[in-house]
Every structure is written in C-alpha cells, then in structure tokens.
Amino acid sequence: MVTKDEICRVKERYAAELLRKANVVGLAVGYKEQGGKKTDVPSLVVMVRKKVPASELGTEDVVPPEIESVTTDVEEVADISALVRTLERSGYRLRVV
C-alpha cells in the first residue's frame, strides 16, 4: 500500500498536467470512494466540477485510474471552499491552484 508521502510526491509531479484537464478544479490526498463509501485505499483525489462518463471526454481529459502505482479517485465537488475547510479540519493541507 502506498504512503501519504508517496501520494503527495505524485500529486506534486502531476498537478499541472491534471489541473489542465477539463473540469478538474483541485487535487487532494485521501481515500478512494466506491459506491458512495470511503474505502481504506489511499488515493490521489482529483476534484471535478461535474463527473461525466469517460466516453464523453477527449482522451487528453480522462483521469487515469492509477499514476505511478497511486490509485486515483475522481470526486465531484460542488463548493470547493467548503471542501477546503473540511479537509483542513481533518488535518490535510490543500493547495488549490
């Protein structure tokens, strides 16, 4: 299982590339969600304005399921400022660029 530090390094290396993708508004370190429930799988969370099927995106805008052995999780966010406050209370630091 990957560590938080490893996920942070991948996040830093790929931030610019991921943030250029359509709909992506932020990145965070967290846990993968499946079926609306958090799992124990650490992941790079890719926050989007609206989740859309991969078939409706150009290939350059699809978030890969994994980057350098780090699982990604695409999560739809409605209000990024509310998410920042929630993550900060949980002990995470979030930098939205």
Biopython code that builds the backbone (N, CA, C, O; Angstrom):
import numpy as np
from Bio.PDB.StructureBuilder import StructureBuilder

atoms = [
    (1, "MET", "N", (0.846, -1.188, 0.000)),
    (1, "MET", "CA", (0.000, 0.000, 0.000)),
    (1, "MET", "C", (0.888, 1.247, 0.000)),
    (1, "MET", "O", (1.890, 1.297, 0.714)),
    (2, "VAL", "N", (0.526, 2.237, -0.789)),
    (2, "VAL", "CA", (1.335, 3.455, -0.890)),
    (2, "VAL", "C", (1.146, 4.325, 0.347)),
    (2, "VAL", "O", (0.116, 4.258, 1.018)),
    (3, "THR", "N", (2.146, 5.133, 0.634)),
    (3, "THR", "CA", (2.074, 6.022, 1.794)),
    (3, "THR", "C", (1.559, 7.397, 1.388)),
    (3, "THR", "O", (1.521, 7.738, 0.206)),
    (4, "LYS", "N", (1.167, 8.167, 2.376)),
    (4, "LYS", "CA", (0.713, 9.532, 2.138)),
    (4, "LYS", "C", (1.821, 10.350, 1.468)),
    (4, "LYS", "O", (1.548, 11.150, 0.572)),
    (5, "ASP", "N", (3.062, 10.151, 1.900)),
    (5, "ASP", "CA", (4.191, 10.885, 1.306)),
    (5, "ASP", "C", (4.356, 10.556, -0.173)),
    (5, "ASP", "O", (4.624, 11.444, -0.983)),
    (6, "GLU", "N", (4.196, 9.281, -0.527)),
    (6, "GLU", "CA", (4.299, 8.887, -1.935)),
    (6, "GLU", "C", (3.197, 9.543, -2.764)),
    (6, "GLU", "O", (3.439, 10.009, -3.878)),
    (7, "ILE", "N", (1.987, 9.574, -2.210)),
    (7, "ILE", "CA", (0.865, 10.204, -2.925)),
    (7, "ILE", "C", (1.135, 11.701, -3.084)),
    (7, "ILE", "O", (0.856, 12.273, -4.138)),
    (8, "CYS", "N", (1.667, 12.326, -2.058)),
    (8, "CYS", "CA", (1.988, 13.759, -2.135)),
    (8, "CYS", "C", (3.020, 14.039, -3.226)),
    (8, "CYS", "O", (2.906, 15.026, -3.953)),
    (9, "ARG", "N", (4.021, 13.176, -3.341)),
    (9, "ARG", "CA", (5.042, 13.359, -4.379)),
    (9, "ARG", "C", (4.431, 13.220, -5.779)),
    (9, "ARG", "O", (4.749, 13.999, -6.677)),
    (10, "VAL", "N", (3.559, 12.229, -5.957)),
    (10, "VAL", "CA", (2.896, 12.047, -7.255)),
    (10, "VAL", "C", (2.000, 13.249, -7.538)),
    (10, "VAL", "O", (1.956, 13.737, -8.668)),
    (11, "LYS", "N", (1.294, 13.722, -6.532)),
    (11, "LYS", "CA", (0.420, 14.896, -6.687)),
    (11, "LYS", "C", (1.224, 16.097, -7.163)),
    (11, "LYS", "O", (0.805, 16.800, -8.083)),
    (12, "GLU", "N", (2.368, 16.336, -6.547)),
    (12, "GLU", "CA", (3.212, 17.469, -6.945)),
    (12, "GLU", "C", (3.740, 17.305, -8.370)),
    (12, "GLU", "O", (3.752, 18.261, -9.145)),
    (13, "ARG", "N", (4.176, 16.093, -8.714)),
    (13, "ARG", "CA", (4.726, 15.848, -10.055)),
    (13, "ARG", "C", (3.682, 16.006, -11.157)),
    (13, "ARG", "O", (4.007, 16.463, -12.253)),
    (14, "TYR", "N", (2.437, 15.635, -10.883)),
    (14, "TYR", "CA", (1.412, 15.610, -11.924)),
    (14, "TYR", "C", (0.357, 16.706, -11.787)),
    (14, "TYR", "O", (-0.599, 16.734, -12.561)),
    (15, "ALA", "N", (0.511, 17.605, -10.819)),
    (15, "ALA", "CA", (-0.501, 18.640, -10.573)),
    (15, "ALA", "C", (-0.802, 19.465, -11.820)),
    (15, "ALA", "O", (-1.967, 19.621, -12.187)),
    (16, "ALA", "N", (0.205, 19.982, -12.461)),
    (16, "ALA", "CA", (-0.018, 20.848, -13.628)),
    (16, "ALA", "C", (-0.760, 20.103, -14.728)),
    (16, "ALA", "O", (-1.692, 20.639, -15.328)),
    (17, "GLU", "N", (-0.350, 18.872, -14.990)),
    (17, "GLU", "CA", (-0.989, 18.067, -16.029)),
    (17, "GLU", "C", (-2.454, 17.763, -15.688)),
    (17, "GLU", "O", (-3.333, 17.883, -16.541)),
    (18, "LEU", "N", (-2.701, 17.377, -14.455)),
    (18, "LEU", "CA", (-4.073, 17.040, -14.057)),
    (18, "LEU", "C", (-4.975, 18.266, -14.031)),
    (18, "LEU", "O", (-6.139, 18.189, -14.424)),
    (19, "LEU", "N", (-4.451, 19.386, -13.575)),
    (19, "LEU", "CA", (-5.268, 20.601, -13.483)),
    (19, "LEU", "C", (-5.589, 21.207, -14.848)),
    (19, "LEU", "O", (-6.475, 22.055, -14.952)),
    (20, "ARG", "N", (-4.884, 20.784, -15.888)),
    (20, "ARG", "CA", (-5.202, 21.231, -17.254)),
    (20, "ARG", "C", (-6.381, 20.452, -17.848)),
    (20, "ARG", "O", (-6.960, 20.873, -18.849)),
    (21, "LYS", "N", (-6.728, 19.346, -17.248)),
    (21, "LYS", "CA", (-7.816, 18.524, -17.779)),
    (21, "LYS", "C", (-9.159, 19.223, -17.581)),
    (21, "LYS", "O", (-9.359, 19.934, -16.596)),
    (22, "ALA", "N", (-10.073, 19.013, -18.522)),
    (22, "ALA", "CA", (-11.404, 19.624, -18.461)),
    (22, "ALA", "C", (-12.074, 19.264, -17.142)),
    (22, "ALA", "O", (-12.055, 18.110, -16.714)),
    (23, "ASN", "N", (-12.671, 20.276, -16.501)),
    (23, "ASN", "CA", (-13.490, 20.045, -15.315)),
    (23, "ASN", "C", (-12.720, 19.891, -14.009)),
    (23, "ASN", "O", (-13.333, 19.957, -12.943)),
    (24, "VAL", "N", (-11.401, 19.689, -14.042)),
    (24, "VAL", "CA", (-10.636, 19.469, -12.813)),
    (24, "VAL", "C", (-10.422, 20.805, -12.100)),
    (24, "VAL", "O", (-9.968, 21.779, -12.701)),
    (25, "VAL", "N", (-10.762, 20.831, -10.797)),
    (25, "VAL", "CA", (-10.641, 22.071, -10.024)),
    (25, "VAL", "C", (-9.686, 21.953, -8.836)),
    (25, "VAL", "O", (-9.341, 22.964, -8.225)),
    (26, "GLY", "N", (-9.256, 20.743, -8.501)),
    (26, "GLY", "CA", (-8.353, 20.604, -7.368)),
    (26, "GLY", "C", (-7.869, 19.183, -7.188)),
    (26, "GLY", "O", (-8.373, 18.248, -7.811)),
    (27, "LEU", "N", (-6.868, 19.038, -6.313)),
    (27, "LEU", "CA", (-6.276, 17.740, -6.002)),
    (27, "LEU", "C", (-6.109, 17.624, -4.502)),
    (27, "LEU", "O", (-5.897, 18.622, -3.813)),
    (28, "ALA", "N", (-6.205, 16.407, -3.998)),
    (28, "ALA", "CA", (-6.016, 16.183, -2.563)),
    (28, "ALA", "C", (-5.526, 14.761, -2.342)),
    (28, "ALA", "O", (-5.611, 13.915, -3.232)),
    (29, "VAL", "N", (-5.020, 14.514, -1.160)),
    (29, "VAL", "CA", (-4.651, 13.172, -0.741)),
    (29, "VAL", "C", (-5.781, 12.670, 0.140)),
    (29, "VAL", "O", (-6.174, 13.346, 1.091)),
    (30, "GLY", "N", (-6.306, 11.494, -0.166)),
    (30, "GLY", "CA", (-7.419, 10.971, 0.615)),
    (30, "GLY", "C", (-7.573, 9.484, 0.417)),
    (30, "GLY", "O", (-6.597, 8.764, 0.205)),
    (31, "TYR", "N", (-8.818, 9.030, 0.489)),
    (31, "TYR", "CA", (-9.133, 7.617, 0.313)),
    (31, "TYR", "C", (-10.141, 7.444, -0.803)),
    (31, "TYR", "O", (-11.029, 8.276, -0.990)),
    (32, "LYS", "N", (-9.997, 6.360, -1.541)),
    (32, "LYS", "CA", (-10.887, 6.065, -2.668)),
    (32, "LYS", "C", (-12.305, 5.818, -2.154)),
    (32, "LYS", "O", (-12.512, 5.186, -1.117)),
    (33, "GLU", "N", (-13.264, 6.330, -2.903)),
    (33, "GLU", "CA", (-14.672, 6.069, -2.621)),
    (33, "GLU", "C", (-15.191, 5.069, -3.635)),
    (33, "GLU", "O", (-14.864, 5.146, -4.820)),
    (34, "GLN", "N", (-15.995, 4.136, -3.172)),
    (34, "GLN", "CA", (-16.672, 3.198, -4.073)),
    (34, "GLN", "C", (-18.090, 3.027, -3.561)),
    (34, "GLN", "O", (-18.310, 2.746, -2.383)),
    (35, "GLY", "N", (-19.046, 3.198, -4.459)),
    (35, "GLY", "CA", (-20.439, 3.068, -4.065)),
    (35, "GLY", "C", (-20.852, 4.093, -3.022)),
    (35, "GLY", "O", (-21.723, 3.830, -2.193)),
    (36, "GLY", "N", (-20.217, 5.274, -3.067)),
    (36, "GLY", "CA", (-20.557, 6.332, -2.120)),
    (36, "GLY", "C", (-19.944, 6.174, -0.737)),
    (36, "GLY", "O", (-20.251, 6.957, 0.162)),
    (37, "LYS", "N", (-19.082, 5.176, -0.548)),
    (37, "LYS", "CA", (-18.453, 4.951, 0.759)),
    (37, "LYS", "C", (-16.940, 4.977, 0.626)),
    (37, "LYS", "O", (-16.377, 4.466, -0.342)),
    (38, "LYS", "N", (-16.291, 5.580, 1.615)),
    (38, "LYS", "CA", (-14.832, 5.605, 1.639)),
    (38, "LYS", "C", (-14.313, 4.195, 1.866)),
    (38, "LYS", "O", (-14.892, 3.419, 2.627)),
    (39, "THR", "N", (-13.208, 3.875, 1.191)),
    (39, "THR", "CA", (-12.534, 2.597, 1.398)),
    (39, "THR", "C", (-11.257, 2.872, 2.197)),
    (39, "THR", "O", (-11.001, 4.010, 2.587)),
    (40, "ASP", "N", (-10.469, 1.841, 2.436)),
    (40, "ASP", "CA", (-9.189, 2.045, 3.124)),
    (40, "ASP", "C", (-8.032, 2.157, 2.131)),
    (40, "ASP", "O", (-6.869, 2.010, 2.506)),
    (41, "VAL", "N", (-8.359, 2.420, 0.856)),
    (41, "VAL", "CA", (-7.351, 2.542, -0.195)),
    (41, "VAL", "C", (-6.906, 4.000, -0.317)),
    (41, "VAL", "O", (-7.683, 4.841, -0.771)),
    (42, "PRO", "N", (-5.669, 4.315, 0.079)),
    (42, "PRO", "CA", (-5.170, 5.684, -0.074)),
    (42, "PRO", "C", (-5.158, 6.055, -1.560)),
    (42, "PRO", "O", (-4.840, 5.228, -2.415)),
    (43, "SER", "N", (-5.509, 7.311, -1.851)),
    (43, "SER", "CA", (-5.567, 7.698, -3.267)),
    (43, "SER", "C", (-5.274, 9.175, -3.457)),
    (43, "SER", "O", (-5.296, 9.981, -2.526)),
    (44, "LEU", "N", (-5.001, 9.481, -4.713)),
    (44, "LEU", "CA", (-4.896, 10.868, -5.149)),
    (44, "LEU", "C", (-6.301, 11.262, -5.599)),
    (44, "LEU", "O", (-6.808, 10.748, -6.595)),
    (45, "VAL", "N", (-6.917, 12.167, -4.865)),
    (45, "VAL", "CA", (-8.277, 12.586, -5.174)),
    (45, "VAL", "C", (-8.225, 13.722, -6.187)),
    (45, "VAL", "O", (-7.587, 14.749, -5.959)),
    (46, "VAL", "N", (-8.905, 13.519, -7.304)),
    (46, "VAL", "CA", (-8.989, 14.520, -8.359)),
    (46, "VAL", "C", (-10.402, 15.093, -8.310)),
    (46, "VAL", "O", (-11.376, 14.400, -8.604)),
    (47, "MET", "N", (-10.499, 16.369, -7.933)),
    (47, "MET", "CA", (-11.806, 17.012, -7.766)),
    (47, "MET", "C", (-12.250, 17.660, -9.074)),
    (47, "MET", "O", (-11.495, 18.397, -9.708)),
    (48, "VAL", "N", (-13.486, 17.372, -9.463)),
    (48, "VAL", "CA", (-14.042, 17.911, -10.701)),
    (48, "VAL", "C", (-15.349, 18.642, -10.407)),
    (48, "VAL", "O", (-16.040, 18.346, -9.432)),
    (49, "ARG", "N", (-15.674, 19.614, -11.283)),
    (49, "ARG", "CA", (-16.949, 20.331, -11.140)),
    (49, "ARG", "C", (-18.127, 19.398, -11.340)),
    (49, "ARG", "O", (-19.115, 19.450, -10.606)),
    (50, "LYS", "N", (-18.004, 18.536, -12.354)),
    (50, "LYS", "CA", (-19.082, 17.603, -12.661)),
    (50, "LYS", "C", (-18.466, 16.336, -13.217)),
    (50, "LYS", "O", (-17.639, 16.385, -14.128)),
    (51, "LYS", "N", (-18.870, 15.201, -12.668)),
    (51, "LYS", "CA", (-18.397, 13.913, -13.165)),
    (51, "LYS", "C", (-19.144, 13.571, -14.441)),
    (51, "LYS", "O", (-20.372, 13.635, -14.494)),
    (52, "VAL", "N", (-18.389, 13.209, -15.466)),
    (52, "VAL", "CA", (-19.006, 12.812, -16.736)),
    (52, "VAL", "C", (-18.371, 11.490, -17.179)),
    (52, "VAL", "O", (-17.229, 11.203, -16.820)),
    (53, "PRO", "N", (-19.097, 10.696, -17.947)),
    (53, "PRO", "CA", (-18.526, 9.433, -18.426)),
    (53, "PRO", "C", (-17.261, 9.685, -19.264)),
    (53, "PRO", "O", (-17.179, 10.666, -20.003)),
    (54, "ALA", "N", (-16.295, 8.795, -19.134)),
    (54, "ALA", "CA", (-15.049, 8.920, -19.894)),
    (54, "ALA", "C", (-15.322, 8.977, -21.392)),
    (54, "ALA", "O", (-14.575, 9.608, -22.139)),
    (55, "SER", "N", (-16.388, 8.321, -21.829)),
    (55, "SER", "CA", (-16.721, 8.303, -23.257)),
    (55, "SER", "C", (-17.090, 9.688, -23.786)),
    (55, "SER", "O", (-17.066, 9.920, -24.995)),
    (56, "GLU", "N", (-17.433, 10.613, -22.876)),
    (56, "GLU", "CA", (-17.796, 11.972, -23.290)),
    (56, "GLU", "C", (-16.616, 12.937, -23.220)),
    (56, "GLU", "O", (-16.763, 14.122, -23.516)),
    (57, "LEU", "N", (-15.458, 12.437, -22.832)),
    (57, "LEU", "CA", (-14.265, 13.271, -22.714)),
    (57, "LEU", "C", (-13.279, 12.946, -23.826)),
    (57, "LEU", "O", (-13.261, 11.836, -24.358)),
    (58, "GLY", "N", (-12.469, 13.924, -24.163)),
    (58, "GLY", "CA", (-11.349, 13.650, -25.068)),
    (58, "GLY", "C", (-10.326, 12.821, -24.310)),
    (58, "GLY", "O", (-10.270, 12.887, -23.082)),
    (59, "THR", "N", (-9.529, 12.054, -25.005)),
    (59, "THR", "CA", (-8.548, 11.191, -24.330)),
    (59, "THR", "C", (-7.604, 11.986, -23.432)),
    (59, "THR", "O", (-7.147, 11.478, -22.408)),
    (60, "GLU", "N", (-7.312, 13.221, -23.806)),
    (60, "GLU", "CA", (-6.402, 14.050, -23.009)),
    (60, "GLU", "C", (-7.039, 14.506, -21.692)),
    (60, "GLU", "O", (-6.329, 14.955, -20.792)),
    (61, "ASP", "N", (-8.367, 14.399, -21.568)),
    (61, "ASP", "CA", (-9.060, 14.858, -20.367)),
    (61, "ASP", "C", (-9.478, 13.733, -19.418)),
    (61, "ASP", "O", (-10.032, 14.002, -18.352)),
    (62, "VAL", "N", (-9.220, 12.494, -19.788)),
    (62, "VAL", "CA", (-9.566, 11.365, -18.922)),
    (62, "VAL", "C", (-8.505, 11.224, -17.837)),
    (62, "VAL", "O", (-7.310, 11.212, -18.131)),
    (63, "VAL", "N", (-8.940, 11.116, -16.584)),
    (63, "VAL", "CA", (-8.023, 10.896, -15.467)),
    (63, "VAL", "C", (-7.716, 9.396, -15.417)),
    (63, "VAL", "O", (-8.638, 8.582, -15.343)),
    (64, "PRO", "N", (-6.440, 9.023, -15.457)),
    (64, "PRO", "CA", (-6.112, 7.593, -15.422)),
    (64, "PRO", "C", (-6.477, 6.986, -14.066)),
    (64, "PRO", "O", (-6.451, 7.688, -13.054)),
    (65, "PRO", "N", (-6.812, 5.708, -14.030)),
    (65, "PRO", "CA", (-7.182, 5.065, -12.764)),
    (65, "PRO", "C", (-6.016, 4.952, -11.785)),
    (65, "PRO", "O", (-6.213, 4.754, -10.586)),
    (66, "GLU", "N", (-4.805, 5.080, -12.312)),
    (66, "GLU", "CA", (-3.606, 4.959, -11.488)),
    (66, "GLU", "C", (-2.479, 5.771, -12.109)),
    (66, "GLU", "O", (-2.332, 5.814, -13.331)),
    (67, "ILE", "N", (-1.679, 6.417, -11.255)),
    (67, "ILE", "CA", (-0.496, 7.158, -11.706)),
    (67, "ILE", "C", (0.675, 6.709, -10.847)),
    (67, "ILE", "O", (0.652, 6.883, -9.629)),
    (68, "GLU", "N", (1.690, 6.138, -11.466)),
    (68, "GLU", "CA", (2.877, 5.651, -10.738)),
    (68, "GLU", "C", (2.485, 4.794, -9.535)),
    (68, "GLU", "O", (2.989, 5.006, -8.432)),
    (69, "SER", "N", (1.612, 3.854, -9.737)),
    (69, "SER", "CA", (1.131, 2.921, -8.700)),
    (69, "SER", "C", (0.248, 3.570, -7.642)),
    (69, "SER", "O", (-0.098, 2.923, -6.653)),
    (70, "VAL", "N", (-0.124, 4.829, -7.828)),
    (70, "VAL", "CA", (-1.032, 5.512, -6.908)),
    (70, "VAL", "C", (-2.436, 5.509, -7.518)),
    (70, "VAL", "O", (-2.638, 5.976, -8.639)),
    (71, "THR", "N", (-3.388, 4.983, -6.773)),
    (71, "THR", "CA", (-4.781, 4.950, -7.216)),
    (71, "THR", "C", (-5.321, 6.372, -7.261)),
    (71, "THR", "O", (-5.042, 7.179, -6.373)),
    (72, "THR", "N", (-6.099, 6.677, -8.301)),
    (72, "THR", "CA", (-6.760, 7.981, -8.367)),
    (72, "THR", "C", (-8.250, 7.793, -8.085)),
    (72, "THR", "O", (-8.806, 6.716, -8.299)),
    (73, "ASP", "N", (-8.875, 8.848, -7.607)),
    (73, "ASP", "CA", (-10.310, 8.828, -7.352)),
    (73, "ASP", "C", (-10.882, 10.161, -7.805)),
    (73, "ASP", "O", (-10.530, 11.206, -7.259)),
    (74, "VAL", "N", (-11.753, 10.134, -8.790)),
    (74, "VAL", "CA", (-12.383, 11.358, -9.289)),
    (74, "VAL", "C", (-13.637, 11.609, -8.459)),
    (74, "VAL", "O", (-14.536, 10.769, -8.403)),
    (75, "GLU", "N", (-13.688, 12.774, -7.816)),
    (75, "GLU", "CA", (-14.827, 13.119, -6.972)),
    (75, "GLU", "C", (-15.406, 14.460, -7.414)),
    (75, "GLU", "O", (-14.678, 15.427, -7.640)),
    (76, "GLU", "N", (-16.711, 14.493, -7.531)),
    (76, "GLU", "CA", (-17.416, 15.722, -7.893)),
    (76, "GLU", "C", (-17.536, 16.601, -6.656)),
    (76, "GLU", "O", (-17.931, 16.134, -5.587)),
    (77, "VAL", "N", (-17.193, 17.875, -6.808)),
    (77, "VAL", "CA", (-17.307, 18.822, -5.695)),
    (77, "VAL", "C", (-18.179, 19.994, -6.115)),
    (77, "VAL", "O", (-18.042, 20.520, -7.219)),
    (78, "ALA", "N", (-19.058, 20.386, -5.240)),
    (78, "ALA", "CA", (-19.958, 21.489, -5.548)),
    (78, "ALA", "C", (-19.366, 22.823, -5.101)),
    (78, "ALA", "O", (-19.415, 23.809, -5.837)),
    (79, "ASP", "N", (-18.809, 22.846, -3.897)),
    (79, "ASP", "CA", (-18.296, 24.090, -3.323)),
    (79, "ASP", "C", (-16.893, 23.840, -2.817)),
    (79, "ASP", "O", (-16.711, 23.254, -1.749)),
    (80, "ILE", "N", (-15.908, 24.275, -3.563)),
    (80, "ILE", "CA", (-14.514, 23.999, -3.218)),
    (80, "ILE", "C", (-14.121, 24.620, -1.884)),
    (80, "ILE", "O", (-13.297, 24.046, -1.172)),
    (81, "SER", "N", (-14.680, 25.777, -1.518)),
    (81, "SER", "CA", (-14.300, 26.398, -0.247)),
    (81, "SER", "C", (-14.785, 25.569, 0.936)),
    (81, "SER", "O", (-14.098, 25.495, 1.955)),
    (82, "ALA", "N", (-15.956, 24.942, 0.821)),
    (82, "ALA", "CA", (-16.449, 24.080, 1.896)),
    (82, "ALA", "C", (-15.547, 22.852, 2.021)),
    (82, "ALA", "O", (-15.273, 22.398, 3.132)),
    (83, "LEU", "N", (-15.092, 22.321, 0.914)),
    (83, "LEU", "CA", (-14.217, 21.168, 0.921)),
    (83, "LEU", "C", (-12.882, 21.509, 1.566)),
    (83, "LEU", "O", (-12.337, 20.697, 2.314)),
    (84, "VAL", "N", (-12.355, 22.675, 1.298)),
    (84, "VAL", "CA", (-11.095, 23.099, 1.896)),
    (84, "VAL", "C", (-11.226, 23.122, 3.414)),
    (84, "VAL", "O", (-10.352, 22.609, 4.113)),
    (85, "ARG", "N", (-12.289, 23.700, 3.932)),
    (85, "ARG", "CA", (-12.478, 23.762, 5.387)),
    (85, "ARG", "C", (-12.596, 22.359, 5.976)),
    (85, "ARG", "O", (-12.035, 22.095, 7.040)),
    (86, "THR", "N", (-13.307, 21.459, 5.314)),
    (86, "THR", "CA", (-13.456, 20.093, 5.809)),
    (86, "THR", "C", (-12.115, 19.382, 5.849)),
    (86, "THR", "O", (-11.795, 18.726, 6.840)),
    (87, "LEU", "N", (-11.323, 19.499, 4.785)),
    (87, "LEU", "CA", (-10.016, 18.853, 4.741)),
    (87, "LEU", "C", (-9.068, 19.436, 5.785)),
    (87, "LEU", "O", (-8.303, 18.696, 6.404)),
    (88, "GLU", "N", (-9.108, 20.744, 5.986)),
    (88, "GLU", "CA", (-8.236, 21.372, 6.973)),
    (88, "GLU", "C", (-8.571, 20.867, 8.374)),
    (88, "GLU", "O", (-7.672, 20.622, 9.178)),
    (89, "ARG", "N", (-9.858, 20.712, 8.667)),
    (89, "ARG", "CA", (-10.258, 20.191, 9.978)),
    (89, "ARG", "C", (-9.793, 18.746, 10.157)),
    (89, "ARG", "O", (-9.578, 18.303, 11.285)),
    (90, "SER", "N", (-9.638, 18.017, 9.068)),
    (90, "SER", "CA", (-9.194, 16.634, 9.111)),
    (90, "SER", "C", (-7.664, 16.513, 9.170)),
    (90, "SER", "O", (-7.128, 15.408, 9.251)),
    (91, "GLY", "N", (-6.982, 17.636, 9.129)),
    (91, "GLY", "CA", (-5.530, 17.623, 9.214)),
    (91, "GLY", "C", (-4.809, 17.643, 7.886)),
    (91, "GLY", "O", (-3.584, 17.537, 7.847)),
    (92, "TYR", "N", (-5.547, 17.779, 6.796)),
    (92, "TYR", "CA", (-4.920, 17.849, 5.475)),
    (92, "TYR", "C", (-4.703, 19.310, 5.082)),
    (92, "TYR", "O", (-5.478, 20.199, 5.435)),
    (93, "ARG", "N", (-3.629, 19.517, 4.345)),
    (93, "ARG", "CA", (-3.397, 20.833, 3.767)),
    (93, "ARG", "C", (-3.734, 20.739, 2.288)),
    (93, "ARG", "O", (-3.288, 19.821, 1.599)),
    (94, "LEU", "N", (-4.511, 21.677, 1.810)),
    (94, "LEU", "CA", (-4.942, 21.635, 0.408)),
    (94, "LEU", "C", (-4.511, 22.925, -0.263)),
    (94, "LEU", "O", (-4.765, 24.026, 0.225)),
    (95, "ARG", "N", (-3.855, 22.751, -1.388)),
    (95, "ARG", "CA", (-3.471, 23.918, -2.175)),
    (95, "ARG", "C", (-4.212, 23.824, -3.507)),
    (95, "ARG", "O", (-3.954, 22.929, -4.312)),
    (96, "VAL", "N", (-5.125, 24.748, -3.727)),
    (96, "VAL", "CA", (-5.867, 24.774, -4.979)),
    (96, "VAL", "C", (-5.218, 25.811, -5.862)),
    (96, "VAL", "O", (-5.083, 26.974, -5.481)),
    (97, "VAL", "N", (-4.812, 25.379, -7.059)),
    (97, "VAL", "CA", (-4.161, 26.312, -7.975)),
    (97, "VAL", "C", (-4.961, 26.458, -9.234)),
    (97, "VAL", "O", (-4.570, 27.206, -10.130)),
]
sb = StructureBuilder()
sb.init_structure("model")
sb.init_model(0)
sb.init_chain("A")
sb.init_seg("    ")
for serial, (resi, resn, name, xyz) in enumerate(atoms, 1):
    if name == "N":
        sb.init_residue(resn, " ", resi, " ")
    sb.init_atom(name, np.array(xyz, "f"), 0.0, 1.0, " ", f" {name:<3s}", serial, name[0])
structure = sb.get_structure()
